[in-house]
Amino acid sequence: MKTNVYFIAILYLLLAVSGSLYGNGENTIRLSGDSLWRNVDHRFGITEVSLVRPHPVLVLSSARDYAGTADNGGEYTLDLSISFDEGNSLLFNDSSGHYRLHPSQTLVAVDRRHARAGHGAVLFPGASAAGMAANHSALAPEADSPGTRNSGNAGSLVIESRHSAALFSPNNRIYDFSVEFWLHPLNMENGEEVLLWTSIRPVQGNSSFQRILCVSSRNRLQWTFLNFFISPDGNRSLNIDLWGISAVVPGTWSHHLIRFDSGTGLIEYLVNGVTEAIEYATVTGHEGGEVFTPVTGEGGSFVLGGNFMGLMDEFKIHNAYINSPMPRKYPLRGGRIETAAIDLGEMTNTMVRIEASGGRTSIQNAQISSEYRRNGPFRFADSSEMQFFFRTSHNPHLWDAPWQPIVPNTDLSAGPHGRFVQLAVDFYPSSNGESSPYLEELRIVYLPDPPPLPPGNLTAVALDGAVQLHWRNSPNLNTQGYLVFYGTSNDNFFGEGAVLGASPIDAGNRNSILIEGLQNGVLYYFRVAAYGNSTLHAGEFSREVRARPLQGLAGQ
């Protein structure tokens, strides 16, 4: 009985040791957020976010820039872009550089849990909070920080053109334009002012007051253009109003876009990509006839959230008529990452598999939901998914092999070889564009194939016009043969003249060799290196030996 117990114990120990040896034979390279994804070389529509897992994960970017879209002739159309992603309201800025922002100190920057797109949004405090801030400012004006001028507009964000490149710079004739933003009202009471633009335009010695106003009215948004659309001769103007049809629901994000086509005079207001109202800036008020186009006056500025209570995100102005509004959170075209060339160390290393961890994430009611998965196909019930690819090469700048698809944790039967590996991942959102897959970590598992250790006890015996070399075999089991290096100095082992050829000489899988055809009287230096699967994969040199062939010497 004791014998059986001992046998089982010994067998278990042997299995444990063999498993450990096999595990130790595999090496792993990790790419993850704890190293800030430094190995990710290219990102297309992908960003890093926190709060999903302990370290930052890669997800689809919800930011939109309309750059290079076919709908707009491949041109960059952004005139103004405020993402509200800076994490501090005093740092809000226009990424296009055309406009200067003056945020009120009562504005609040919220994180991505409350944002519609990107990493953050702005919270406007509403009329009551703005009034309190105004009173406080009057009592303690020294509390205002430089660069936050917002006199008379407490609780709002004032936007002024920085230079003539801005679409709303003074005395500019505007043709096509689009204004868009995301809105999340808290109350949506009558009279809440979402947007206001004002300026003074001189006309024939007089001053004409101009205004663009977007205000809530019976749970809908109303747009008013006062003296903004001007006749070609500059002497006449039109006043235009548009009313939304659908109710803007408090506590819900909605996308708003108003756009103008100077070719037809069409002014169109859309909510969540659906047309709500249409007017024409023409003499007839219908399509056809003389088109009036916008002309800006002097001293113009925008005020966002003058007495509005709620959230706003991704406020943009375009110098084009945006043909394809996309109110989805994530673009259906998806995104992609490609890693840099990852060095496995040796040309004959064998990639075993790629492992991954990640899942699917979405935000509902300011709560981040996450479905976690480790390996296997990353396809989810809402049609969001990630596709994985790899390729190998011996040159980090030359990739002859095409991208090959792979399912994480699937063994690679072909066992691709290559010193360098590159990975790519395609991200696709859910069918409604509201959730994104996320990548937490990538792991490359490979079998290292280090070159064999050098042979030991190398000796050299001088002969007449030759040298006999002997050595002890390399201790590595993967040794396939030996390269013999010779030369006439100890810093140059690429000699010539031997009968077997120039240095190095492939000795095959043996531990001695006779090198003939050497010059008598010349001192030769020798080293030997073992190689594995390829002669190009030779290991370190053995110790150096030397010998001088002389006439009359004979082997012993």
C-alpha positions as CSV (number, residue, x, y, z in Angstrom):
1,M,0.0,0.0,0.0
2,K,2.8,2.3,0.9
3,T,4.5,1.4,-2.3
4,N,1.5,2.5,-4.3
5,V,1.3,5.8,-2.4
6,Y,5.0,6.5,-3.0
7,F,4.5,5.6,-6.7
8,I,1.6,8.0,-7.1
9,A,3.5,10.8,-5.3
10,I,6.5,10.3,-7.5
11,L,4.3,10.2,-10.6
12,Y,2.5,13.4,-9.6
13,L,5.9,15.1,-8.9
14,L,7.2,14.1,-12.4
15,L,4.0,15.4,-14.1
16,A,4.2,18.6,-12.2
17,V,7.9,19.1,-13.1
18,S,7.2,18.2,-16.8
19,G,4.3,20.7,-16.9
20,S,6.5,23.3,-15.3
21,L,9.2,22.7,-17.9
22,Y,6.7,22.9,-20.7
23,G,5.3,26.2,-19.3
24,N,8.8,27.6,-18.9
25,G,9.5,26.8,-22.5
26,E,6.9,29.4,-23.6
27,N,7.6,33.1,-23.4
28,T,5.0,35.8,-23.3
29,I,5.0,39.5,-24.3
30,R,2.2,41.6,-22.9
31,L,0.7,44.7,-24.4
32,S,-1.8,46.4,-22.1
33,G,-3.0,49.7,-20.6
34,D,-0.7,49.4,-17.6
35,S,2.1,50.4,-20.0
36,L,-0.2,53.0,-21.7
37,W,-0.3,50.9,-24.9
38,R,3.1,52.2,-25.9
39,N,3.5,49.4,-28.5
40,V,0.4,50.5,-30.4
41,D,1.9,52.4,-33.3
42,H,-1.2,53.4,-35.3
43,R,-4.7,54.1,-34.1
44,F,-7.6,54.8,-36.5
45,G,-10.7,55.9,-34.7
46,I,-9.5,54.4,-31.4
47,T,-8.9,56.0,-28.1
48,E,-8.0,55.1,-24.5
49,V,-10.5,55.3,-21.7
50,S,-10.5,54.6,-17.9
51,L,-13.2,53.4,-15.5
52,V,-13.9,50.2,-17.5
53,R,-11.1,48.1,-16.1
54,P,-8.2,48.8,-13.6
55,H,-6.0,50.1,-16.4
56,P,-6.9,52.1,-19.5
57,V,-8.6,50.1,-22.3
58,L,-8.8,50.7,-26.1
59,V,-12.3,51.5,-27.4
60,L,-13.8,53.2,-30.5
61,S,-13.6,56.9,-30.5
62,S,-16.9,58.7,-30.4
63,A,-15.3,62.0,-31.6
64,R,-16.3,63.2,-35.1
65,D,-14.2,65.5,-37.3
66,Y,-15.7,65.1,-40.8
67,A,-12.2,65.3,-42.1
68,G,-11.8,63.8,-45.6
69,T,-15.4,62.7,-46.0
70,A,-16.6,62.0,-49.5
71,D,-19.8,64.0,-48.8
72,N,-17.7,67.1,-48.5
73,G,-15.3,66.7,-51.4
74,G,-12.6,65.3,-49.1
75,E,-12.1,68.7,-47.5
76,Y,-11.6,69.5,-43.9
77,T,-14.8,71.3,-43.0
78,L,-14.4,72.1,-39.4
79,D,-14.5,75.9,-38.6
80,L,-15.0,75.4,-34.8
81,S,-14.8,72.3,-32.7
82,I,-15.3,72.2,-28.9
83,S,-15.2,68.7,-27.5
84,F,-15.4,69.6,-23.8
85,D,-13.0,66.8,-23.1
86,E,-10.3,68.7,-21.2
87,G,-11.6,67.8,-17.7
88,N,-11.6,71.4,-16.6
89,S,-14.1,74.0,-17.8
90,L,-11.4,76.8,-17.7
91,L,-9.4,74.8,-20.2
92,F,-12.1,74.4,-22.8
93,N,-10.8,75.3,-26.2
94,D,-11.6,75.3,-30.0
95,S,-9.3,72.7,-31.5
96,S,-9.5,74.4,-34.9
97,G,-7.8,77.5,-33.5
98,H,-10.2,79.9,-35.1
99,Y,-12.0,81.0,-32.0
100,R,-11.3,82.2,-28.5
101,L,-13.4,80.9,-25.6
102,H,-14.4,82.7,-22.4
103,P,-15.9,80.1,-20.0
104,S,-17.8,81.1,-16.9
105,Q,-16.4,79.8,-13.6
106,T,-19.8,78.3,-12.8
107,L,-19.5,75.8,-15.8
108,V,-18.8,72.2,-14.8
109,A,-16.8,69.8,-16.8
110,V,-18.2,66.2,-16.5
111,D,-16.4,63.0,-17.3
112,R,-17.3,60.4,-20.0
113,R,-19.9,58.7,-17.8
114,H,-22.1,61.8,-18.3
115,A,-20.9,62.7,-21.8
116,R,-22.4,61.7,-25.1
117,A,-19.1,61.5,-27.0
118,G,-15.4,61.7,-26.2
119,H,-14.1,62.0,-22.7
120,G,-16.4,64.7,-21.3
121,A,-19.1,67.3,-21.7
122,V,-20.1,70.6,-20.2
123,L,-22.9,71.2,-17.6
124,F,-24.6,74.6,-17.8
125,P,-26.1,75.6,-14.4
126,G,-29.2,77.4,-15.6
127,A,-30.6,80.8,-14.9
128,S,-30.7,80.6,-11.0
129,A,-27.1,79.4,-10.7
130,A,-26.0,81.9,-13.2
131,G,-27.7,84.7,-11.3
132,M,-26.0,83.6,-8.1
133,A,-22.6,83.5,-9.9
134,A,-23.3,87.0,-11.2
135,N,-24.1,88.4,-7.8
136,H,-20.9,86.7,-6.4
137,S,-18.9,88.2,-9.2
138,A,-20.3,91.7,-8.4
139,L,-19.3,91.3,-4.8
140,A,-15.9,89.8,-5.4
141,P,-14.8,90.7,-9.0
142,E,-11.2,89.9,-8.1
143,A,-12.2,86.2,-8.0
144,D,-12.4,86.0,-11.8
145,S,-9.4,84.4,-13.4
146,P,-7.6,86.0,-16.3
147,G,-8.9,84.7,-19.6
148,T,-12.4,83.9,-18.3
149,R,-14.1,87.2,-19.3
150,N,-17.8,86.6,-19.3
151,S,-19.3,89.8,-18.2
152,G,-23.1,89.7,-18.3
153,N,-23.1,86.0,-19.3
154,A,-22.5,84.2,-16.0
155,G,-23.1,80.5,-16.3
156,S,-22.4,80.4,-20.1
157,L,-19.6,80.0,-22.6
158,V,-18.7,83.0,-24.7
159,I,-17.0,82.4,-28.1
160,E,-15.3,85.1,-30.2
161,S,-13.5,84.8,-33.5
162,R,-9.7,84.9,-33.2
163,H,-8.8,86.0,-36.7
164,S,-10.2,86.4,-40.2
165,A,-10.0,82.7,-41.0
166,A,-13.0,82.1,-38.7
167,L,-16.3,81.7,-40.6
168,F,-18.0,84.2,-38.2
169,S,-15.3,86.8,-38.3
170,P,-16.4,90.4,-38.9
171,N,-17.8,91.4,-42.3
172,N,-17.6,88.0,-43.8
173,R,-19.9,86.7,-46.5
174,I,-20.8,83.1,-45.6
175,Y,-22.0,80.5,-48.0
176,D,-22.6,76.9,-46.9
177,F,-22.5,76.3,-43.2
178,S,-23.6,73.8,-40.6
179,V,-24.0,74.0,-36.8
180,E,-24.4,70.9,-34.7
181,F,-24.3,69.8,-31.0
182,W,-25.6,67.2,-28.6
183,L,-28.0,68.3,-25.9
184,H,-29.1,66.7,-22.7
185,P,-31.6,69.1,-20.9
186,L,-32.5,68.7,-17.3
187,N,-35.9,70.6,-17.4
188,M,-36.4,72.1,-20.9
189,E,-38.5,74.9,-19.6
190,N,-39.8,77.6,-21.9
191,G,-37.2,80.3,-22.7
192,E,-34.1,78.4,-21.9
193,E,-31.5,79.9,-24.2
194,V,-29.3,77.2,-25.8
195,L,-27.4,79.4,-28.3
196,L,-27.2,83.1,-29.1
197,W,-25.1,84.9,-31.7
198,T,-25.2,88.7,-31.9
199,S,-23.4,91.4,-33.9
200,I,-23.9,94.9,-35.4
201,R,-23.8,95.3,-39.1
202,P,-23.4,98.8,-40.7
203,V,-25.9,99.4,-43.5
204,Q,-25.9,102.7,-45.5
205,G,-24.8,104.7,-42.5
206,N,-27.0,103.0,-40.0
207,S,-26.5,100.0,-37.8
208,S,-28.5,96.7,-38.1
209,F,-28.7,94.4,-35.2
210,Q,-28.1,90.7,-36.1
211,R,-29.0,87.6,-34.1
212,I,-29.1,83.9,-34.3
213,L,-31.2,82.5,-31.4
214,C,-31.9,78.8,-30.4
215,V,-34.3,78.7,-27.5
216,S,-36.7,76.2,-25.9
217,S,-40.4,76.6,-26.5
218,R,-42.9,74.0,-25.4
219,N,-40.3,71.3,-25.1
220,R,-39.0,72.0,-28.6
221,L,-36.2,74.1,-30.0
222,Q,-37.0,77.3,-32.0
223,W,-34.4,78.9,-34.3
224,T,-34.5,82.6,-35.2
225,F,-32.3,84.3,-37.8
226,L,-32.7,88.1,-37.5
227,N,-31.1,90.3,-40.3
228,F,-28.6,87.4,-40.9
229,F,-29.4,86.5,-44.5
230,I,-28.5,89.4,-46.7
231,S,-29.2,90.0,-50.4
232,P,-26.4,90.0,-53.0
233,D,-26.5,93.8,-53.2
234,G,-26.1,94.0,-49.4
235,N,-29.1,96.3,-48.9
236,R,-31.9,93.8,-47.9
237,S,-32.2,91.2,-45.3
238,L,-34.5,88.3,-44.3
239,N,-35.9,87.2,-40.9
240,I,-36.4,83.4,-40.7
241,D,-37.8,81.2,-38.0
242,L,-37.8,77.4,-37.7
243,W,-39.6,75.2,-35.1
244,G,-38.8,71.7,-34.2
245,I,-41.6,69.1,-34.4
246,S,-40.3,66.5,-32.0
247,A,-40.2,67.1,-28.2
248,V,-36.7,67.3,-26.8
249,V,-37.0,64.9,-23.8
250,P,-35.3,66.0,-20.5
251,G,-32.7,63.5,-19.3
252,T,-32.0,62.2,-22.8
253,W,-29.3,63.0,-25.3
254,S,-30.4,64.3,-28.7
255,H,-28.4,65.5,-31.7
256,H,-29.2,68.9,-33.3
257,L,-28.0,70.1,-36.7
258,I,-29.0,73.2,-38.6
259,R,-27.4,73.6,-42.1
260,F,-27.6,76.0,-45.0
261,D,-27.1,75.4,-48.7
262,S,-26.1,78.6,-50.6
263,G,-26.9,77.0,-53.9
264,T,-30.6,76.7,-53.2
265,G,-31.1,78.8,-50.2
266,L,-32.2,75.8,-48.1
267,I,-32.1,76.1,-44.4
268,E,-32.8,72.7,-42.7
269,Y,-33.1,71.7,-39.0
270,L,-32.6,68.1,-38.1
271,V,-33.0,66.3,-34.7
272,N,-31.3,62.9,-34.4
273,G,-30.7,62.9,-38.2
274,V,-34.4,63.5,-39.0
275,T,-35.6,66.6,-40.7
276,E,-37.8,68.8,-38.4
277,A,-38.1,72.0,-40.3
278,I,-37.2,73.5,-43.7
279,E,-37.2,77.2,-44.9
280,Y,-35.6,78.9,-47.9
281,A,-33.5,82.1,-47.7
282,T,-34.9,83.3,-51.0
283,V,-37.1,86.2,-52.1
284,T,-40.0,83.8,-52.7
285,G,-39.5,81.8,-49.6
286,H,-39.4,78.7,-51.7
287,E,-36.8,77.0,-53.9
288,G,-35.9,79.1,-56.8
289,G,-35.3,82.8,-57.0
290,E,-32.7,85.1,-55.6
291,V,-30.8,83.5,-52.7
292,F,-29.8,85.6,-49.6
293,T,-26.6,84.4,-47.9
294,P,-25.3,85.3,-44.5
295,V,-23.1,88.3,-43.9
296,T,-21.6,88.8,-40.5
297,G,-21.4,92.2,-38.7
298,E,-18.9,93.6,-36.3
299,G,-18.3,92.6,-32.6
300,G,-20.0,89.3,-33.1
301,S,-19.9,86.6,-30.5
302,F,-21.6,83.3,-29.5
303,V,-23.1,82.6,-26.1
304,L,-23.8,79.0,-25.3
305,G,-26.1,78.1,-22.4
306,G,-27.0,81.6,-21.4
307,N,-29.8,80.4,-19.1
308,F,-29.9,76.7,-20.1
309,M,-29.8,74.0,-17.5
310,G,-28.3,70.7,-18.7
311,L,-25.5,69.1,-20.6
312,M,-24.0,69.9,-24.0
313,D,-21.3,68.0,-26.0
314,E,-19.4,68.2,-29.3
315,F,-20.4,71.7,-30.4
316,K,-19.2,72.2,-34.0
317,I,-19.5,74.7,-36.8
318,H,-18.6,73.6,-40.4
319,N,-17.9,75.7,-43.4
320,A,-19.9,73.3,-45.5
321,Y,-23.4,71.8,-45.8
322,I,-23.0,68.4,-44.0
323,N,-24.8,65.9,-46.3
324,S,-24.7,62.9,-44.0
325,P,-25.5,63.6,-40.4
326,M,-24.4,60.7,-38.2
327,P,-26.0,61.0,-34.8
328,R,-24.8,57.5,-33.7
329,K,-22.3,57.5,-30.8
330,Y,-19.7,55.4,-32.7
331,P,-19.2,55.4,-36.5
332,L,-20.3,52.1,-38.0
333,R,-17.1,52.0,-40.1
334,G,-15.3,51.1,-36.8
335,G,-11.7,51.6,-36.0
336,R,-8.3,49.8,-36.1
337,I,-5.0,49.5,-34.2
338,E,-1.7,48.2,-35.4
339,T,1.2,47.5,-33.1
340,A,4.8,48.4,-33.8
341,A,7.1,45.6,-34.9
342,I,7.6,43.5,-31.7
343,D,11.0,41.9,-31.4
344,L,10.9,38.2,-30.3
345,G,14.7,38.2,-30.1
346,E,15.6,35.4,-32.6
347,M,14.8,34.6,-36.2
348,T,13.8,31.0,-35.5
349,N,11.4,31.7,-32.6
350,T,8.0,30.1,-33.1
351,M,4.8,32.0,-32.4
352,V,2.4,29.7,-30.6
353,R,-0.7,31.8,-30.1
354,I,-2.1,35.2,-29.4
355,E,-4.2,35.7,-26.3
356,A,-6.5,38.7,-25.6
357,S,-8.8,40.0,-22.9
358,G,-11.5,42.6,-23.3
359,G,-15.2,42.9,-23.8
360,R,-18.0,45.3,-24.7
361,T,-18.8,48.6,-23.0
362,S,-21.6,51.1,-23.1
363,I,-22.9,54.0,-20.9
364,Q,-26.5,54.1,-19.7
365,N,-27.9,56.6,-17.2
366,A,-24.3,57.7,-16.4
367,Q,-23.4,54.1,-15.5
368,I,-20.7,52.3,-17.4
369,S,-21.7,48.7,-18.2
370,S,-19.1,46.2,-19.2
371,E,-19.3,42.6,-20.5
372,Y,-15.9,40.9,-19.9
373,R,-14.4,38.2,-22.0
374,R,-11.1,36.4,-22.1
375,N,-9.9,34.8,-25.4
376,G,-12.1,33.2,-28.0
377,P,-14.2,35.0,-30.6
378,F,-14.9,38.6,-29.5
379,R,-18.5,38.8,-30.9
380,F,-21.3,40.1,-28.8
381,A,-25.1,39.8,-28.9
382,D,-25.5,43.4,-30.1
383,S,-23.2,42.7,-33.1
384,S,-20.2,44.6,-31.7
385,E,-17.0,42.7,-32.2
386,M,-13.2,42.7,-32.6
387,Q,-11.2,40.9,-35.3
388,F,-7.6,40.0,-34.7
389,F,-4.7,39.7,-37.2
390,F,-0.9,39.0,-37.2
391,R,2.0,38.9,-39.5
392,T,5.7,38.0,-39.1
393,S,8.9,39.0,-40.7
394,H,12.7,38.9,-40.3
395,N,12.9,42.6,-41.1
396,P,10.9,45.2,-39.0
397,H,10.7,47.5,-42.0
398,L,9.7,44.9,-44.6
399,W,6.5,42.9,-44.3
400,D,6.2,40.5,-47.2
401,A,3.6,38.2,-45.5
402,P,0.0,39.4,-45.6
403,W,-2.2,39.9,-42.5
404,Q,-3.6,36.6,-41.3
405,P,-6.8,36.5,-39.2
406,I,-6.6,34.6,-35.9
407,V,-8.9,33.8,-33.0
408,P,-7.3,34.6,-29.6
409,N,-6.0,31.5,-27.8
410,T,-6.1,29.3,-31.0
411,D,-2.9,27.4,-31.4
412,L,-1.1,28.2,-34.6
413,S,-0.5,24.8,-36.3
414,A,1.8,26.3,-38.9
415,G,4.0,27.7,-36.2
416,P,5.0,30.8,-38.0
417,H,8.7,31.8,-37.6
418,G,10.1,35.3,-37.5
419,R,12.0,37.6,-35.3
420,F,9.4,40.3,-35.6
421,V,5.6,40.1,-35.1
422,Q,3.0,42.8,-35.7
423,L,-0.6,42.6,-34.5
424,A,-3.7,44.4,-35.7
425,V,-7.2,44.6,-34.2
426,D,-10.4,45.8,-36.0
427,F,-13.1,47.2,-33.7
428,Y,-16.8,47.3,-34.8
429,P,-19.6,48.9,-32.8
430,S,-23.0,47.5,-32.1
431,S,-25.6,47.6,-34.9
432,N,-27.1,50.8,-33.4
433,G,-23.7,52.4,-32.9
434,E,-24.3,52.8,-29.1
435,S,-21.8,50.4,-27.6
436,S,-18.2,49.6,-28.4
437,P,-15.9,46.6,-27.9
438,Y,-12.9,47.2,-25.7
439,L,-9.4,45.7,-25.6
440,E,-7.8,45.3,-22.2
441,E,-4.7,43.3,-23.1
442,L,-2.9,41.4,-25.8
443,R,-0.3,38.7,-25.2
444,I,2.0,37.1,-27.7
445,V,3.0,33.6,-26.7
446,Y,6.0,32.1,-28.4
447,L,8.6,29.3,-28.1
448,P,12.1,30.9,-28.0
449,D,14.7,29.2,-30.0
450,P,18.0,30.6,-28.6
451,P,21.2,29.7,-30.4
452,P,23.1,26.8,-28.8
453,L,25.8,27.4,-26.3
454,P,29.4,27.4,-27.6
455,P,31.4,24.1,-27.7
456,G,33.9,23.6,-24.9
457,N,37.6,22.5,-24.7
458,L,38.5,23.8,-28.2
459,T,42.1,22.7,-29.1
460,A,44.3,23.3,-32.1
461,V,47.2,21.2,-33.4
462,A,49.5,22.7,-36.0
463,L,50.5,20.6,-39.0
464,D,52.3,21.1,-42.3
465,G,50.1,23.6,-44.1
466,A,47.1,22.7,-41.9
467,V,45.6,22.8,-38.4
468,Q,43.6,20.0,-36.7
469,L,40.8,21.3,-34.4
470,H,39.0,19.4,-31.7
471,W,36.1,20.5,-29.4
472,R,33.6,19.1,-27.0
473,N,30.0,19.1,-28.2
474,S,27.6,22.0,-27.2
475,P,25.3,20.9,-24.3
476,N,22.2,22.1,-26.2
477,L,20.0,19.4,-27.6
478,N,19.0,21.6,-30.5
479,T,22.5,21.8,-31.9
480,Q,22.6,21.0,-35.6
481,G,26.2,21.8,-36.4
482,Y,29.2,24.0,-35.9
483,L,30.8,27.0,-37.7
484,V,34.6,27.3,-37.6
485,F,36.0,30.8,-37.9
486,Y,39.6,31.4,-38.7
487,G,41.8,34.4,-39.5
488,T,45.3,35.8,-39.1
489,S,44.5,38.2,-36.2
490,N,42.3,37.9,-33.1
491,D,40.0,40.7,-34.2
492,N,39.4,39.3,-37.7
493,F,38.1,35.8,-38.1
494,F,37.2,36.0,-41.8
495,G,40.3,34.5,-43.3
496,E,40.6,32.9,-46.7
497,G,42.8,30.3,-48.5
498,A,41.8,27.1,-46.8
499,V,40.9,24.1,-49.0
500,L,37.4,24.0,-47.3
501,G,36.8,27.6,-48.2
502,A,36.7,31.0,-46.6
503,S,35.8,31.6,-43.0
504,P,33.4,30.5,-41.5
505,I,33.5,26.8,-42.5
506,D,30.5,24.7,-41.9
507,A,31.8,21.6,-40.0
508,G,28.4,20.0,-39.8
509,N,27.4,18.0,-36.7
510,R,30.9,16.7,-35.7
511,N,33.4,17.8,-33.1
512,S,36.7,17.9,-35.1
513,I,37.9,19.2,-38.5
514,L,41.2,19.3,-40.5
515,I,41.7,22.7,-42.1
516,E,44.2,22.4,-44.9
517,G,45.6,24.9,-47.4
518,L,47.0,27.2,-44.7
519,Q,50.3,29.0,-45.1
520,N,53.3,27.7,-43.1
521,G,54.8,30.2,-40.7
522,V,51.6,32.2,-40.3
523,L,49.9,32.3,-36.9
524,Y,46.2,31.5,-37.3
525,Y,43.4,32.2,-34.8
526,F,40.3,30.0,-34.4
527,R,36.9,30.1,-32.8
528,V,33.9,27.8,-33.1
529,A,30.2,28.5,-32.7
530,A,27.3,26.1,-32.6
531,Y,24.1,26.6,-34.6
532,G,20.6,25.3,-34.4
533,N,18.0,25.2,-37.2
534,S,19.9,27.6,-39.4
535,T,23.6,28.5,-39.9
536,L,22.4,32.1,-39.7
537,H,21.4,31.4,-36.2
538,A,24.8,30.7,-34.7
539,G,25.5,31.2,-31.0
540,E,28.4,32.7,-29.2
541,F,32.0,32.0,-30.0
542,S,34.0,29.4,-28.1
543,R,37.3,30.4,-26.5
544,E,40.0,31.4,-28.9
545,V,42.9,29.1,-29.8
546,R,45.8,29.7,-32.1
547,A,48.3,27.5,-34.1
548,R,51.2,28.1,-36.6
549,P,51.5,25.6,-39.4
550,L,55.2,24.7,-40.1
551,Q,56.9,22.6,-42.8
552,G,57.7,19.1,-41.6
553,L,55.1,18.9,-38.8
554,A,53.1,15.8,-38.9
555,G,50.0,14.7,-37.0
556,Q,50.3,12.6,-33.9
